[in-house]
Amino acid sequence: MASTKVFLIFLLAALIATPVVVAQLGSIRISGVVFCSVNGTLDVINGLTPKIFLNAPVQLRCGARNVISSTITNRSGVISLVMDSHVNTLPLLLINCLLVVATPLSTCNASLPSVGLLASSLNLVNIGIGGVGGVISVSLGPIDFILNLNLIL
């Protein structure tokens, strides 16, 4: 009986002394490419990949019209946003937010519509765990930028 008590005390002391690592959500990165196309990736008429939409203002909109963050595509048509995970929760971003190109398509090609805006919902791309303390990094990306005639600036 005494040996059982000693063992339990030893086990309890070992459990208390063992450090517990709790992973924390770090940054949420959103990146992708914006093409100069009404349907996101392909030129329906020619079946070719359209040119990129460079220097396009892109907004992350959540809810009705709330702009959470914004950026401009680079010379490769790439957008890159880093979100604070303490302010923006992952479910909110995936369910309630859109990436919106805040300029008409006619800006990149005069033959494309000047009414409506390109928009895309978000998709989970990657989850990584690393660093000291097991920080979780999340990468999101656009599903497809498609012309939305209901969106306005």
Disulfide bonds with the S-S distance in Angstrom:
Cys36-Cys108 1.83
Cys62-Cys97 1.84
